[in-house]
Amino acid sequence: DSGVTQTPKHLITATGQRVTLRCSPRSGDLSVYWYQQSLDQGLQFLIQYYNGEERAKGNILERFSAQQFPDLHSELNLSSLELGDSALYFCASSVAGQVTEAFFGQGTRLTVV
Amino acid sequence: QKEVEQDPGPLSVPEGAIVSLNCTYSNSAFQYFMWYRQYSRKGPELLMYTYSSGNKEDGRFTAQVDKSSKYISLFIRDSQPSDSATYLCAMSALQGAGSYQLTFGKGTKLSVIP
């Protein structure tokens, strides 16, 4: 167990809908990263937050947004869902912004039907 | 050309074999080189990382980085069935303001046969 908690584990929703994925980082970790893993693209970095502020942005679609709250948990919001958004979404956390210390959660499997 | 290339396999070896996993990359700004192991339906787990060039050993695992060739390797000695997993290489460069982001290979699926 990495100490990073993601909920829900599985999510099935229809096209056009909006969902929220939640991540609780390890105790003491200030940085949260979101990744998308699909069969054809592999693991893709979406966005990073550090102590409530956006720190880095990757290949995140405009339909997707994220935030980190004062208690350091983070949420990834996916809207106007398309079939191609079906993937595993991982959250990782680290003490600071150092990716070499990042620990991943178990992921949320999103299926868009 | 993708920034990080990794042969997806699958790779099947007998128990006790030495396994060699490799990645190539194109971005010369990458400074940190990592190997993750991902079991089915689980999140990636960091195995080891190397800063810049050189070798690093941890038990049965050895990571090598050759920046001149833009090539990294992970060797697993005395492979065990429990090593069966997907192995992902990942790399990062400083993005600014102390921020790093990981660029992953697609992963190599390894099966160690008893």
HADDOCK unambig.tbl for C-alpha pairs under 7 A between the chains (distance, minus, plus):
assign (segid A and resid 42 and name CA) (segid B and resid 106 and name CA) 4.69 0.50 0.50
assign (segid A and resid 43 and name CA) (segid B and resid 104 and name CA) 5.96 0.50 0.50
assign (segid A and resid 43 and name CA) (segid B and resid 106 and name CA) 6.90 0.50 0.50
assign (segid A and resid 45 and name CA) (segid B and resid 102 and name CA) 6.71 0.50 0.50
assign (segid A and resid 55 and name CA) (segid B and resid 99 and name CA) 6.59 0.50 0.50
assign (segid A and resid 56 and name CA) (segid B and resid 99 and name CA) 6.71 0.50 0.50
assign (segid A and resid 97 and name CA) (segid B and resid 98 and name CA) 6.56 0.50 0.50
assign (segid A and resid 97 and name CA) (segid B and resid 99 and name CA) 5.58 0.50 0.50
assign (segid A and resid 97 and name CA) (segid B and resid 100 and name CA) 6.66 0.50 0.50
assign (segid A and resid 98 and name CA) (segid B and resid 100 and name CA) 6.48 0.50 0.50
assign (segid A and resid 99 and name CA) (segid B and resid 100 and name CA) 6.17 0.50 0.50
assign (segid A and resid 99 and name CA) (segid B and resid 101 and name CA) 6.79 0.50 0.50
assign (segid A and resid 100 and name CA) (segid B and resid 49 and name CA) 6.83 0.50 0.50
assign (segid A and resid 103 and name CA) (segid B and resid 45 and name CA) 6.92 0.50 0.50
assign (segid A and resid 104 and name CA) (segid B and resid 43 and name CA) 5.62 0.50 0.50
assign (segid A and resid 104 and name CA) (segid B and resid 44 and name CA) 6.03 0.50 0.50
assign (segid A and resid 104 and name CA) (segid B and resid 45 and name CA) 6.75 0.50 0.50
assign (segid A and resid 105 and name CA) (segid B and resid 43 and name CA) 5.59 0.50 0.50
assign (segid A and resid 106 and name CA) (segid B and resid 42 and name CA) 5.15 0.50 0.50
assign (segid A and resid 106 and name CA) (segid B and resid 43 and name CA) 4.51 0.50 0.50
assign (segid A and resid 107 and name CA) (segid B and resid 43 and name CA) 6.15 0.50 0.50
